[in-house]
Amino acid sequence: MMNTVSFAVLALIALATLIFFIVRTKSYFIVFLFLAYVGMIYVFEYVILVLFHSYTYHPRMLPDPYMDSMMGAFISNFLTVPTLGLAMVIYRLRFRWAILFSCLMIGIEWLFLRLGIYEHEWWRLSYSFVAFIFFFWLVSFWARRVEHGNRLFQYVSLLMFSLSVLNTLAFVRMLVNIGIFEPGFFENPTRDDVAFTVPYVFLKGILLTNAIYWTRKLRWTLAVVAVLLGLHYVLVSAGILKLFISPWTYWPIYTISLLVGAGLIWLAMRLLRRPAGSAPGIGRG
């Protein structure tokens, strides 16, 4: 019970803070930045958590131990950390706040270790502190480049946004258990699924982001969606993707989720097309 309550309280505080920031700034651009930061953390967590098994969470929210750990990572790293990153951006906080926020996160991590609801494999608190410091510095630096219209930073931000949206949709697929990837990378079937899903989602994100950012043509976006549907069919036919529901039910669900993802990327692209230096909500104290 303590495990679930601890993570639930952390999630509620992070969500309340995020909602406050959105209401305070009255800006959807803040939502875009938040999801772009989540995408950055997805890449980092894929390497240290999925591939190298750095630590394990025990929120006891899901019956599958690996998915349960992923849920803990989602609450801690994909919700709490980027929300604090938004505070750095919105209020243009100085570097000492990056140190303060890093100490706060280290304090939470230490507490979770003591409570036994989180454990290190080979990871250390010192590694977390350095990672937090770098992240909070990076988000401030990154937001200024995006705000001033730097095309490279805008493109990568849209790519990270795409990864965040598409990976979250894939996470929902795992939660409702309508299918599983079985590439044979790891013995644990859930870890095997996650290990394949993230790079696969990254490929989808690259294709959709390039079509939307560089061409800004609906026909190219729909062409990419058609290619991705074809690729998905190949994975099912090859036995890499195993379906747990009828194909007649699965394919409409997957097609709709792909179109929703593409639509959200289009909306994000519209936010990036505003004049340079006019990012709403940034710098409001």
C-alpha positions in Angstrom: 0.0 0.0 0.0 2.9 2.4 0.9 4.4 1.8 -2.5 1.3 2.8 -4.5 0.4 5.8 -2.2 4.0 7.2 -2.5 4.0 7.1 -6.3 0.4 8.3 -6.5 1.2 11.4 -4.3 4.2 12.2 -6.4 2.1 11.9 -9.6 -0.7 14.1 -8.2 1.8 16.8 -7.1 3.5 16.8 -10.6 0.1 16.8 -12.4 -1.2 19.7 -10.3 2.0 21.7 -10.9 1.8 21.0 -14.6 -1.8 22.1 -14.8 -1.0 25.2 -12.8 1.8 26.1 -15.3 -0.6 25.7 -18.2 -3.3 27.8 -16.6 -0.7 30.4 -15.4 0.8 30.8 -18.9 -2.4 30.2 -20.9 -0.1 28.6 -23.4 -0.2 25.3 -25.4 3.4 25.9 -26.2 4.2 24.9 -22.6 2.5 21.6 -23.3 4.6 21.1 -26.4 7.8 21.8 -24.5 6.8 19.4 -21.7 6.2 16.6 -24.2 9.5 17.4 -26.0 11.3 17.1 -22.7 9.6 13.8 -22.0 10.8 12.6 -25.4 14.4 13.5 -24.4 14.0 11.5 -21.2 12.5 8.6 -23.2 15.8 8.3 -25.1 17.9 8.5 -22.0 15.8 6.0 -20.0 15.8 3.6 -23.0 19.5 3.3 -22.8 20.1 3.2 -19.0 16.9 1.5 -17.9 15.7 -0.8 -20.7 19.0 -1.8 -22.3 21.3 -1.7 -19.2 18.8 -2.3 -16.3 20.1 0.5 -14.1 17.3 0.5 -11.5 13.9 -0.9 -10.7 10.7 0.7 -9.4 8.1 -1.1 -7.2 5.0 1.1 -7.3 2.8 -2.1 -7.2 0.3 -0.6 -9.6 0.5 -3.3 -12.2 0.6 -7.1 -12.0 3.6 -7.5 -14.4 6.8 -6.6 -12.4 8.5 -5.1 -15.5 5.5 -3.0 -16.5 5.1 -2.0 -12.9 8.7 -0.7 -12.9 8.0 1.1 -16.2 5.0 2.8 -14.5 7.2 3.9 -11.7 9.7 5.3 -14.2 6.8 7.1 -16.0 5.7 8.9 -12.8 9.2 9.8 -11.6 11.1 10.6 -14.7 8.5 11.3 -17.4 6.2 13.4 -15.3 8.0 14.9 -12.3 11.3 15.8 -13.9 10.0 17.5 -17.0 7.5 19.5 -14.9 10.4 20.9 -12.8 12.1 21.6 -16.2 9.2 23.7 -17.2 9.6 25.8 -14.0 13.2 26.5 -15.1 11.9 27.7 -18.5 8.7 29.6 -17.5 10.4 31.7 -14.8 13.8 31.8 -16.4 15.4 30.5 -13.2 19.1 30.7 -12.7 21.5 27.8 -12.4 21.3 27.7 -8.6 17.6 26.5 -9.1 18.9 23.6 -11.2 21.0 22.6 -8.3 18.1 23.1 -5.9 15.7 21.0 -8.1 18.4 18.3 -8.5 18.8 18.1 -4.7 15.0 17.8 -4.4 14.9 14.9 -6.8 17.9 13.3 -5.1 16.0 13.6 -1.8 12.9 11.9 -3.3 15.1 9.2 -4.8 16.9 8.6 -1.4 13.5 8.4 0.4 12.2 5.9 -2.1 15.4 3.8 -1.7 14.9 3.8 2.1 11.2 2.9 1.7 12.2 -0.1 -0.5 9.9 1.1 -3.3 12.9 1.7 -5.6 16.2 0.0 -5.9 19.5 0.5 -7.7 21.1 -2.2 -9.8 24.4 -0.5 -10.7 23.1 3.0 -10.6 24.2 5.5 -7.9 22.7 8.7 -6.5 25.7 10.6 -7.7 24.9 9.6 -11.3 21.3 10.9 -10.8 22.6 14.2 -9.5 24.8 14.8 -12.5 22.0 13.8 -14.9 19.5 16.1 -13.2 21.9 19.1 -13.2 22.6 18.5 -16.9 18.9 18.1 -17.8 17.8 21.3 -15.9 20.5 23.3 -17.6 19.7 21.8 -21.0 16.0 22.6 -20.9 16.6 26.3 -20.3 19.2 26.4 -23.0 17.0 24.5 -25.4 13.9 26.6 -24.8 15.7 29.8 -25.7 16.9 28.3 -29.0 13.4 27.1 -29.9 11.9 30.5 -28.9 14.4 32.4 -31.1 13.5 30.3 -34.2 16.5 28.0 -34.5 15.4 25.5 -37.2 17.6 22.7 -35.9 16.4 23.0 -32.3 12.8 23.3 -33.5 13.2 20.2 -35.7 14.7 18.1 -32.9 12.1 19.4 -30.5 9.3 18.3 -32.8 11.0 14.9 -33.2 11.2 14.5 -29.4 7.6 15.6 -29.2 6.7 12.9 -31.8 8.6 10.2 -29.8 6.8 11.2 -26.6 3.4 11.1 -28.2 3.9 7.9 -30.2 5.7 6.1 -27.3 2.9 7.0 -24.9 0.3 5.6 -27.3 2.5 2.4 -27.6 2.6 2.3 -23.7 -1.2 2.3 -23.7 -1.1 -0.7 -26.1 1.1 -2.5 -23.6 -1.2 -1.7 -20.7 -4.4 -3.0 -22.5 -2.4 -6.0 -23.7 -3.7 -6.2 -27.3 -0.4 -7.3 -28.7 3.3 -7.8 -28.0 6.5 -7.5 -30.0 8.7 -10.7 -29.7 12.0 -9.9 -31.4 14.0 -12.2 -29.1 16.3 -9.7 -27.6 15.7 -10.5 -23.9 14.3 -13.5 -22.0 11.7 -11.3 -20.2 8.9 -10.9 -22.7 7.8 -7.5 -21.4 11.4 -6.2 -21.6 11.7 -7.7 -25.0 8.6 -5.9 -26.1 9.8 -2.5 -24.7 13.3 -3.0 -26.2 11.8 -3.3 -29.7 9.0 -0.8 -29.3 11.1 2.3 -28.5 13.4 2.2 -31.5 10.4 1.2 -33.7 8.5 4.2 -32.4 11.6 6.4 -33.0 11.6 5.3 -36.6 7.9 6.2 -37.0 8.6 9.6 -35.3 11.4 10.4 -37.7 9.3 9.6 -40.8 6.3 11.6 -39.6 8.4 14.5 -38.3 10.3 14.8 -41.6 7.1 14.6 -43.6 5.4 17.3 -41.5 8.3 19.6 -40.7 10.0 19.7 -44.1 7.2 19.3 -46.6 4.1 20.6 -44.6 2.0 18.7 -47.1 -0.9 16.6 -46.0 -0.4 14.1 -48.8 3.1 13.3 -47.7 1.9 12.8 -44.1 -0.8 10.4 -45.3 1.8 8.6 -47.5 4.0 8.1 -44.5 1.0 6.8 -42.5 0.4 4.3 -45.4 4.0 3.2 -45.3 3.9 2.7 -41.5 0.7 0.6 -41.8 2.5 -1.5 -44.4 5.5 -1.9 -42.2 3.3 -2.9 -39.3 1.6 -5.5 -41.4 5.0 -7.0 -42.3 5.9 -7.2 -38.6 2.6 -9.1 -37.9 3.1 -11.4 -40.9 6.7 -12.2 -39.8 5.5 -13.1 -36.3 7.5 -10.3 -34.6 4.2 -8.7 -33.5 1.8 -11.1 -31.9 -1.8 -10.0 -31.6 -4.0 -10.9 -28.7 -7.3 -9.7 -30.3 -8.9 -10.1 -33.6 -7.1 -8.4 -36.6 -10.5 -6.9 -37.5 -10.4 -5.1 -34.1 -6.7 -4.4 -33.9 -6.2 -2.7 -37.2 -8.8 0.0 -36.8 -7.4 0.7 -33.3 -3.8 0.9 -34.6 -4.8 3.0 -37.6 -6.7 5.5 -35.5 -3.9 5.8 -33.0 -1.4 6.4 -35.8 -3.7 9.2 -37.3 -4.1 10.7 -33.8 -0.3 10.8 -33.4 0.2 12.4 -36.8 -2.6 14.9 -36.0 -0.9 15.9 -32.7 2.4 16.3 -34.5 0.7 18.6 -37.0 -0.7 20.7 -34.2 2.7 21.0 -32.6 4.1 22.1 -35.9 1.6 24.9 -36.0 3.0 26.1 -32.6 6.5 26.2 -34.0 5.5 28.3 -37.1 4.8 31.4 -35.0 7.3 34.3 -35.4 10.7 33.9 -33.7 10.9 35.2 -30.1 7.1 35.1 -29.7 6.8 31.8 -27.6 3.9 32.5 -25.3 4.2 31.8 -21.6 8.0 31.7 -21.4 9.6 34.1 -19.0 6.4 35.0 -17.0 7.3 35.5 -13.4 
